[in-house]
């Protein structure tokens, strides 16, 4: 990277199929492959290819004060809560979640789900990295509350 005034001038890059740093999400059948992280994009965006087993329990209802999330379903069916609306999103469906919007997701159907997660600003992979060292939420709820506070995840309800 080169400095250009106050902004960094970034170089383009390509991440091929099957490439990227994989993060296994603890306690659920989920793997997030980082295609572009904050370090790659000057902190502007993160792009993760996510794989979810059909028995993934999903995430609890939550919202972000600053983070914006976008999902693009590649294969399988994902059930999303977006505000008050629930939808089942199949391949080719795009879901935009602005900050402040309560949301949750959970795979539905019999097969796995693959989707892209696009997070703005970048860096959400740090949240996934920090999960690796924590015991289950049932074993240490305070550690998970602290992690969520530091990474702009405000849990407001149960999973779908």
N, CA, C and O of each residue as an XYZ file, in Angstrom:
640
protein
N       0.834     -1.179      0.000
C       0.000      0.000      0.000
C       0.874      1.236      0.000
O       1.956      1.245      0.588
N       0.406      2.263     -0.653
C       1.117      3.534     -0.694
C       0.232      4.594     -0.065
O      -0.991      4.549     -0.194
N       0.847      5.540      0.610
C       0.095      6.664      1.176
C      -0.161      7.686      0.080
O       0.733      8.020     -0.698
N      -1.376      8.171      0.028
C      -1.740      9.216     -0.926
C      -2.514     10.250     -0.128
O      -3.722     10.111      0.061
N      -1.835     11.278      0.336
C      -2.482     12.222      1.241
C      -2.784     11.491      2.536
O      -1.911     10.835      3.104
N      -4.013     11.604      3.000
C      -4.421     10.933      4.231
C      -4.989      9.544      3.947
O      -5.135      8.745      4.872
N      -5.308      9.243      2.709
C      -5.903      7.952      2.360
C      -4.850      7.003      1.830
O      -3.865      7.418      1.219
N      -5.070      5.739      2.069
C      -4.163      4.724      1.543
C      -4.590      4.373      0.128
O      -5.779      4.276     -0.175
N      -3.619      4.189     -0.712
C      -3.907      3.718     -2.065
C      -3.737      2.210     -2.044
O      -2.635      1.705     -1.826
N      -4.812      1.500     -2.269
C      -4.819      0.044     -2.186
C      -4.582     -0.566     -3.549
O      -4.888      0.039     -4.576
N      -4.048     -1.742     -3.550
C      -3.863     -2.498     -4.786
C      -4.988     -3.517     -4.913
O      -5.464     -4.070     -3.922
N      -5.396     -3.749     -6.142
C      -6.402     -4.773     -6.390
C      -5.829     -6.152     -6.117
O      -4.612     -6.329     -6.070
N      -6.705     -7.124     -5.938
C      -6.276     -8.496     -5.702
C      -7.373     -9.450     -6.128
O      -8.525     -9.056     -6.308
N      -7.006    -10.693     -6.285
C      -7.941    -11.748     -6.671
C      -7.799    -12.884     -5.671
O      -6.687    -13.273     -5.316
N      -8.923    -13.410     -5.221
C      -8.955    -14.576     -4.345
C      -9.760    -15.636     -5.091
O     -10.953    -15.457     -5.336
N      -9.117    -16.724     -5.446
C      -9.758    -17.758     -6.251
C     -10.682    -18.665     -5.466
O     -10.746    -18.587     -4.239
N     -11.407    -19.537     -6.182
C     -12.276    -20.514     -5.531
C     -11.482    -21.365     -4.538
O     -10.387    -21.836     -4.847
N     -12.036    -21.552     -3.366
C     -11.384    -22.365     -2.346
C     -10.262    -21.656     -1.612
O      -9.678    -22.224     -0.689
N      -9.945    -20.422     -2.004
C      -8.872    -19.668     -1.354
C      -9.452    -18.714     -0.312
O     -10.634    -18.371     -0.349
N      -8.600    -18.298      0.608
C      -8.974    -17.378      1.674
C      -8.731    -18.036      3.017
O      -8.641    -19.259      3.119
N      -8.627    -17.216      4.035
C      -8.400    -17.733      5.391
C      -9.708    -18.245      5.970
O     -10.701    -17.520      6.017
N      -9.705    -19.496      6.409
C     -10.911    -20.099      6.970
C     -10.953    -19.938      8.483
O      -9.953    -20.136      9.173
N     -12.119    -19.577      8.979
C     -12.369    -19.492     10.413
C     -13.522    -20.438     10.728
O     -14.636    -20.243     10.242
N     -13.264    -21.448     11.526
C     -14.314    -22.368     11.980
C     -15.022    -21.693     13.147
O     -14.382    -21.297     14.121
N     -16.312    -21.565     13.052
C     -17.079    -20.928     14.112
C     -17.316    -21.965     15.212
O     -17.856    -23.039     14.946
N     -16.918    -21.647     16.439
C     -17.026    -22.644     17.507
C     -18.471    -22.997     17.845
O     -19.363    -22.149     17.810
N     -18.676    -24.261     18.172
C     -19.931    -24.799     18.707
C     -21.054    -24.938     17.691
O     -22.146    -25.368     18.061
N     -20.835    -24.595     16.432
C     -21.851    -24.770     15.390
C     -21.173    -25.235     14.107
O     -19.982    -24.986     13.920
N     -21.914    -25.911     13.213
C     -21.329    -26.309     11.928
C     -21.307    -25.144     10.948
O     -22.185    -25.016     10.095
N     -20.285    -24.292     11.084
C     -20.174    -23.106     10.244
C     -18.700    -22.789     10.015
O     -17.882    -22.858     10.933
N     -18.383    -22.443      8.779
C     -17.036    -22.015      8.420
C     -17.162    -20.722      7.623
O     -17.959    -20.627      6.690
N     -16.364    -19.730      8.007
C     -16.342    -18.457      7.298
C     -14.973    -18.329      6.632
O     -13.943    -18.372      7.306
N     -14.964    -18.172      5.312
C     -13.722    -18.003      4.566
C     -13.588    -16.533      4.215
O     -14.428    -15.969      3.513
N     -12.521    -15.918      4.711
C     -12.314    -14.493      4.484
C     -11.782    -14.300      3.062
O     -10.668    -14.719      2.746
N     -12.572    -13.675      2.227
C     -12.160    -13.355      0.862
C     -11.493    -11.983      0.809
O     -10.571    -11.764      0.023
N     -11.964    -11.056      1.652
C     -11.357     -9.727      1.788
C     -11.625     -9.266      3.209
O     -12.772     -9.243      3.655
N     -10.575     -8.901      3.913
C     -10.717     -8.427      5.276
C     -10.305     -6.970      5.395
O      -9.903     -6.337      4.418
N     -10.413     -6.460      6.594
C     -10.064     -5.058      6.832
C      -8.630     -4.753      6.428
O      -8.354     -3.688      5.877
N      -7.714     -5.680      6.696
C      -6.306     -5.460      6.351
C      -6.107     -5.350      4.835
O      -5.187     -4.677      4.371
N      -6.971     -6.012      4.075
C      -6.871     -5.999      2.606
C      -7.504     -4.768      1.980
O      -7.140     -4.372      0.872
N      -8.460     -4.156      2.694
C      -9.291     -3.114      2.091
C      -9.174     -1.760      2.789
O     -10.017     -0.884      2.595
N      -8.139     -1.591      3.594
C      -7.995     -0.334      4.322
C      -9.119     -0.114      5.319
O      -9.430      1.023      5.674
N      -9.739     -1.220      5.779
C     -10.805     -1.137      6.768
C     -12.174     -0.812      6.220
O     -13.122     -0.657      6.990
N     -12.305     -0.702      4.902
C     -13.582     -0.259      4.335
C     -14.647     -1.343      4.275
O     -15.835     -1.052      4.407
N     -14.226     -2.610      4.075
C     -15.201     -3.674      3.838
C     -14.581     -5.025      4.180
O     -13.366     -5.203      4.097
N     -15.421     -5.958      4.560
C     -15.016     -7.357      4.694
C     -15.989     -8.201      3.891
O     -17.192     -7.942      3.884
N     -15.461     -9.214      3.214
C     -16.288    -10.137      2.443
C     -15.929    -11.549      2.887
O     -14.772    -11.963      2.814
N     -16.936    -12.277      3.347
C     -16.745    -13.646      3.826
C     -17.650    -14.580      3.030
O     -18.823    -14.275      2.813
N     -17.112    -15.712      2.598
C     -17.950    -16.784      2.061
C     -18.245    -17.711      3.231
O     -17.331    -18.276      3.833
N     -19.525    -17.864      3.548
C     -19.914    -18.663      4.704
C     -20.551    -19.972      4.271
O     -21.344    -20.024      3.331
N     -20.178    -21.030      4.986
C     -20.802    -22.341      4.817
C     -21.471    -22.686      6.134
O     -20.856    -22.594      7.197
N     -22.742    -23.088      6.059
C     -23.511    -23.464      7.245
C     -24.065    -24.863      7.050
O     -24.701    -25.144      6.034
N     -23.830    -25.741      8.009
C     -24.470    -27.049      7.977
C     -25.961    -26.891      8.209
O     -26.392    -25.899      8.796
N     -26.767    -27.866      7.751
C     -28.215    -27.734      7.889
C     -28.670    -27.682      9.344
O     -29.768    -27.203      9.628
N     -27.843    -28.167     10.268
C     -28.221    -28.144     11.679
C     -27.579    -26.981     12.438
O     -27.542    -26.990     13.668
N     -27.074    -25.981     11.713
C     -26.569    -24.752     12.331
C     -27.754    -24.077     13.017
O     -28.808    -23.908     12.403
N     -27.597    -23.697     14.262
C     -28.692    -23.098     15.033
C     -28.900    -21.618     14.738
O     -29.851    -21.016     15.236
N     -28.022    -21.028     13.934
C     -28.190    -19.627     13.565
C     -27.708    -18.686     14.646
O     -27.032    -19.095     15.590
N     -28.062    -17.421     14.498
C     -27.648    -16.393     15.452
C     -28.873    -15.813     16.147
O     -29.960    -15.787     15.569
N     -28.705    -15.347     17.389
C     -29.843    -14.730     18.074
C     -30.200    -13.388     17.437
O     -29.404    -12.790     16.713
N     -31.408    -12.939     17.726
C     -31.839    -11.619     17.275
C     -30.871    -10.581     17.831
O     -30.565    -10.575     19.023
N     -30.395     -9.705     16.951
C     -29.426     -8.703     17.362
C     -29.447     -7.548     16.371
O     -30.091     -7.617     15.325
N     -28.733     -6.492     16.721
C     -28.549     -5.389     15.781
C     -27.171     -4.795     16.020
O     -26.505     -5.104     17.008
N     -26.758     -3.940     15.100
C     -25.475     -3.258     15.171
C     -25.730     -1.757     15.145
O     -26.592     -1.281     14.407
N     -24.982     -1.015     15.949
C     -25.115      0.442     15.962
C     -24.467      1.065     14.730
O     -24.955      2.073     14.221
N     -23.378      0.480     14.246
C     -22.625      1.053     13.122
C     -22.509      0.108     11.927
O     -22.555      0.549     10.779
N     -22.362     -1.167     12.190
C     -22.089     -2.143     11.133
C     -23.296     -2.334     10.216
O     -24.431     -2.430     10.680
N     -23.039     -2.389      8.925
C     -24.040     -2.718      7.905
C     -23.674     -4.087      7.362
O     -22.506     -4.347      7.070
N     -24.664     -4.971      7.222
C     -24.431     -6.313      6.675
C     -25.269     -6.517      5.427
O     -26.397     -6.036      5.318
N     -24.680     -7.247      4.488
C     -25.387     -7.661      3.284
C     -25.080     -9.138      3.064
O     -23.943     -9.578      3.234
N     -26.096     -9.892      2.688
C     -25.935    -11.320      2.428
C     -26.406    -11.617      1.014
O     -27.383    -11.044      0.531
N     -25.695    -12.517      0.366
C     -26.101    -13.015     -0.943
C     -26.051    -14.532     -0.864
O     -24.979    -15.116     -0.707
N     -27.218    -15.172     -0.973
C     -27.312    -16.628     -0.837
C     -26.845    -17.282     -2.137
O     -27.352    -16.979     -3.217
N     -25.875    -18.178     -2.014
C     -25.305    -18.879     -3.166
C     -25.944    -20.248     -3.380
O     -26.220    -20.642     -4.513
N     -26.177    -20.972     -2.279
C     -26.859    -22.270     -2.392
C     -27.553    -22.582     -1.088
O     -27.125    -22.141     -0.021
N     -28.639    -23.355     -1.178
C     -29.433    -23.692     -0.003
C     -30.446    -22.603      0.315
O     -30.606    -21.638     -0.432
N     -31.122    -22.783      1.437
C     -32.143    -21.835      1.868
C     -31.820    -21.342      3.266
O     -31.547    -22.133      4.168
N     -31.854    -20.028      3.438
C     -31.580    -19.392      4.721
C     -32.814    -18.617      5.153
O     -33.364    -17.834      4.379
N     -33.242    -18.831      6.368
C     -34.362    -18.079      6.934
C     -33.793    -16.832      7.606
O     -32.895    -16.931      8.442
N     -34.305    -15.677      7.246
C     -33.858    -14.403      7.801
C     -35.005    -13.715      8.525
O     -36.149    -13.748      8.072
N     -34.693    -13.100      9.637
C     -35.561    -12.118     10.279
C     -34.938    -10.770      9.961
O     -33.748    -10.560     10.194
N     -35.728     -9.872      9.437
C     -35.276     -8.532      9.060
C     -36.297     -7.560      9.617
O     -37.345     -7.338      9.011
N     -35.994     -6.981     10.768
C     -36.988     -6.161     11.462
C     -38.099     -7.059     11.966
O     -37.861     -7.942     12.791
N     -39.301     -6.843     11.482
C     -40.458     -7.663     11.866
C     -40.768     -8.745     10.830
O     -41.618     -9.604     11.065
N     -40.084     -8.706      9.692
C     -40.389     -9.603      8.572
C     -39.480    -10.819      8.567
O     -38.268    -10.701      8.749
N     -40.073    -11.996      8.356
C     -39.302    -13.221      8.169
C     -39.439    -13.656      6.722
O     -40.526    -13.625      6.145
N     -38.303    -14.065      6.142
C     -38.323    -14.570      4.773
C     -37.448    -15.811      4.701
O     -36.562    -16.010      5.532
N     -37.706    -16.639      3.703
C     -36.798    -17.731      3.364
C     -36.109    -17.306      2.079
O     -36.751    -17.075      1.054
N     -34.787    -17.206      2.155
C     -33.988    -16.708      1.038
C     -33.286    -17.879      0.360
O     -32.486    -18.575      0.985
N     -33.586    -18.094     -0.915
C     -32.944    -19.132     -1.697
C     -31.816    -18.565     -2.536
O     -31.529    -17.370     -2.466
N     -31.175    -19.412     -3.328
C     -30.057    -18.973     -4.163
C     -30.429    -17.762     -5.032
O     -31.488    -17.716     -5.658
N     -29.521    -16.793     -5.042
C     -29.737    -15.573     -5.812
C     -30.396    -14.461     -5.030
O     -30.558    -13.358     -5.553
N     -30.785    -14.716     -3.780
C     -31.432    -13.688     -2.964
C     -30.382    -12.813     -2.296
O     -29.385    -13.307     -1.768
N     -30.619    -11.515     -2.328
C     -29.760    -10.526     -1.684
C     -30.531     -9.923     -0.512
O     -31.699     -9.563     -0.660
N     -29.884     -9.810      0.654
C     -30.503     -9.246      1.855
C     -29.621     -8.111      2.357
O     -28.441     -8.321      2.636
N     -30.180     -6.917      2.473
C     -29.471     -5.737      2.975
C     -29.976     -5.432      4.380
O     -31.182     -5.327      4.602
N     -29.044     -5.290      5.336
C     -29.417     -5.044      6.729
C     -28.699     -3.776      7.207
O     -27.525     -3.834      7.575
N     -29.394     -2.633      7.203
C     -28.753     -1.407      7.672
C     -28.537     -1.447      9.186
O     -29.204     -2.193      9.902
N     -27.585     -0.624      9.662
C     -27.346     -0.591     11.102
C     -28.632     -0.179     11.812
O     -29.442      0.577     11.276
N     -28.801     -0.690     13.025
C     -29.998     -0.399     13.804
C     -31.158     -1.341     13.554
O     -32.171     -1.255     14.248
N     -31.043     -2.237     12.584
C     -32.132     -3.154     12.235
C     -31.941     -4.490     12.948
O     -30.904     -5.137     12.800
N     -32.944     -4.898     13.720
C     -32.892     -6.205     14.379
C     -32.959     -7.280     13.304
O     -33.784     -7.218     12.393
N     -32.075     -8.266     13.425
C     -32.049     -9.346     12.444
C     -31.520    -10.628     13.075
O     -30.907    -10.616     14.143
N     -31.775    -11.724     12.387
C     -31.280    -13.044     12.770
C     -31.364    -13.907     11.525
O     -32.038    -13.552     10.558
N     -30.676    -15.044     11.552
C     -30.756    -15.985     10.431
C     -30.549    -17.399     10.943
O     -29.984    -17.623     12.013
N     -31.024    -18.344     10.144
C     -30.865    -19.756     10.460
C     -31.091    -20.551      9.174
O     -32.042    -20.281      8.440
N     -30.216    -21.538      8.894
C     -30.461    -22.382      7.724
C     -31.805    -23.099      7.850
O     -32.244    -23.443      8.948
N     -32.435    -23.310      6.720
C     -33.681    -24.052      6.697
C     -33.570    -25.081      5.576
O     -32.819    -24.874      4.623
N     -34.278    -26.140      5.671
C     -34.176    -27.182      4.660
C     -33.232    -28.282      5.104
O     -32.781    -28.315      6.249
N     -32.945    -29.176      4.182
C     -32.172    -30.368      4.525
C     -30.702    -30.283      4.163
O     -29.904    -31.088      4.644
N     -30.327    -29.331      3.332
C     -28.942    -29.252      2.888
C     -28.213    -28.080      3.496
O     -28.818    -27.252      4.177
N     -26.898    -27.999      3.253
C     -26.126    -26.861      3.758
C     -26.472    -25.583      3.001
O     -27.121    -25.611      1.955
N     -26.024    -24.473      3.556
C     -26.208    -23.157      2.946
C     -24.831    -22.541      2.736
O     -23.961    -22.613      3.604
N     -24.651    -21.934      1.564
C     -23.469    -21.117      1.290
C     -23.959    -19.725      0.952
O     -24.886    -19.552      0.161
N     -23.323    -18.728      1.563
C     -23.713    -17.352      1.289
C     -22.501    -16.445      1.431
O     -21.520    -16.787      2.091
N     -22.590    -15.291      0.801
C     -21.589    -14.253      1.001
C     -22.102    -13.302      2.070
O     -23.278    -12.938      2.081
N     -21.212    -12.903      2.967
C     -21.479    -11.835      3.917
C     -20.572    -10.679      3.530
O     -19.360    -10.842      3.393
N     -21.168     -9.518      3.356
C     -20.424     -8.302      3.088
C     -20.692     -7.381      4.268
O     -21.843     -7.041      4.544
N     -19.627     -6.974      4.972
C     -19.767     -6.140      6.165
C     -19.038     -4.818      5.959
O     -17.887     -4.784      5.523
N     -19.737     -3.727      6.283
C     -19.173     -2.386      6.173
C     -19.365     -1.689      7.517
O     -20.494     -1.641      8.006
N     -18.319     -1.147      8.136
C     -16.932     -1.168      7.689
C     -16.332     -2.558      7.841
O     -16.948     -3.457      8.413
N     -15.120     -2.717      7.319
C     -14.427     -3.991      7.402
C     -13.935     -4.279      8.805
O     -13.881     -3.396      9.661
N     -13.578     -5.538      9.022
C     -12.988     -5.937     10.283
C     -13.774     -6.955     11.065
O     -13.300     -7.428     12.098
N     -14.976     -7.316     10.605
C     -15.820     -8.235     11.373
C     -15.152     -9.595     11.585
O     -15.541    -10.345     12.481
N     -14.151     -9.913     10.765
C     -13.426    -11.163     10.959
C     -12.731    -11.202     12.327
O     -12.472    -12.280     12.863
N     -12.437    -10.040     12.880
C     -11.844     -9.979     14.217
C     -12.776    -10.545     15.280
O     -12.327    -11.184     16.231
N     -14.063    -10.309     15.118
C     -15.071    -10.882     16.020
C     -15.024    -12.407     15.959
O     -15.031    -13.083     16.988
N     -14.977    -12.934     14.739
C     -14.932    -14.388     14.569
C     -13.643    -14.966     15.129
O     -13.651    -16.043     15.725
N     -12.535    -14.258     14.941
C     -11.258    -14.710     15.500
C     -11.317    -14.784     17.019
O     -10.850    -15.756     17.614
N     -11.887    -13.764     17.646
C     -11.931    -13.736     19.107
C     -12.834    -14.813     19.689
O     -12.623    -15.244     20.823
N     -13.834    -15.256     18.935
C     -14.711    -16.338     19.404
C     -13.927    -17.616     19.713
O     -14.310    -18.401     20.581
N     -12.839    -17.804     18.995
C     -12.086    -19.052     19.076
C     -11.611    -19.371     20.490
O     -11.483    -20.543     20.844
N     -11.350    -18.359     21.296
C     -10.781    -18.586     22.624
C     -11.828    -18.611     23.734
O     -11.480    -18.758     24.906
N     -13.100    -18.470     23.384
C     -14.137    -18.407     24.419
C     -14.779    -19.764     24.671
O     -14.931    -20.565     23.748
N     -15.157    -20.023     25.923
C     -15.970    -21.203     26.213
C     -17.382    -20.978     25.658
O     -17.664    -19.906     25.123
N     -18.245    -21.943     25.775
C     -19.616    -21.785     25.282
C     -20.296    -20.621     25.997
O     -19.915    -20.281     27.117
N     -21.292    -20.007     25.367
C     -22.018    -18.929     26.044
C     -22.648    -19.392     27.363
O     -22.772    -18.603     28.299
N     -23.043    -20.660     27.439
C     -23.628    -21.172     28.674
C     -22.578    -21.261     29.789
O     -22.905    -21.121     30.967
N     -21.328    -21.490     29.413
C     -20.259    -21.601     30.407
C     -19.764    -20.235     30.882
O     -19.345    -20.094     32.031
N     -19.809    -19.230     30.005
C     -19.320    -17.907     30.398
C     -20.063    -16.830     29.609
O     -19.546    -16.276     28.639
N     -21.276    -16.552     30.048
C     -22.118    -15.563     29.364
C     -21.489    -14.171     29.401
O     -21.630    -13.405     28.447
N     -20.796    -13.835     30.492
C     -20.205    -12.501     30.603
C     -19.119    -12.276     29.552
O     -19.015    -11.183     28.995
N     -18.309    -13.302     29.276
C     -17.267    -13.176     28.247
C     -17.898    -12.906     26.884
O     -17.370    -12.113     26.104
N     -19.027    -13.560     26.592
C     -19.709    -13.335     25.316
C     -20.356    -11.948     25.272
O     -20.342    -11.293     24.230
N     -20.920    -11.497     26.394
C     -21.481    -10.130     26.434
C     -20.383     -9.105     26.172
O     -20.595     -8.135     25.445
N     -19.201     -9.321     26.768
C     -18.081     -8.410     26.561
C     -17.629     -8.415     25.094
O     -17.410     -7.358     24.503
N     -17.493     -9.611     24.517
C     -17.126     -9.716     23.098
C     -18.133     -8.966     22.236
O     -17.744     -8.177     21.375
N     -19.416     -9.202     22.458
C     -20.462     -8.547     21.674
C     -20.404     -7.031     21.818
O     -20.545     -6.313     20.828
N     -20.198     -6.534     23.036
C     -20.106     -5.079     23.252
C     -18.960     -4.484     22.442
O     -19.119     -3.447     21.798
N     -17.809     -5.143     22.477
C     -16.622     -4.614     21.791
C     -16.750     -4.662     20.276
O     -16.100     -3.881     19.582
N     -17.581     -5.566     19.746
C     -17.695     -5.726     18.293
C     -19.055     -5.267     17.737
O     -19.450     -5.680     16.646
N     -19.770     -4.410     18.491
C     -20.995     -3.793     17.966
C     -22.086     -4.824     17.660
O     -22.772     -4.722     16.643
N     -22.243     -5.815     18.541
C     -23.311     -6.819     18.408
C     -24.174     -6.703     19.653
O     -23.749     -7.078     20.746
N     -25.390     -6.184     19.489
C     -26.293     -6.047     20.614
C     -27.412     -7.086     20.495
O     -28.326     -6.943     19.682
N     -27.323     -8.131     21.319
C     -28.294     -9.231     21.298
C     -29.556     -8.776     22.008
O     -29.503     -8.240     23.115
N     -30.718     -9.000     21.343
C     -31.993     -8.550     21.896
C     -33.046     -9.657     21.965
O     -34.184     -9.403     22.361
N     -32.678    -10.875     21.586
C     -33.657    -11.960     21.631
C     -33.055    -13.287     21.218
O     -31.871    -13.368     20.892
N     -33.882    -14.336     21.232
C     -33.400    -15.682     20.934
C     -33.198    -15.922     19.436
O     -33.520    -15.074     18.605
N     -32.664    -17.084     19.120
C     -32.512    -17.496     17.725
C     -33.899    -17.741     17.112
O     -34.898    -17.789     17.830
N     -33.952    -17.891     15.818
C     -35.215    -18.196     15.131
C     -35.624    -19.628     15.405
O     -36.660    -20.079     14.916
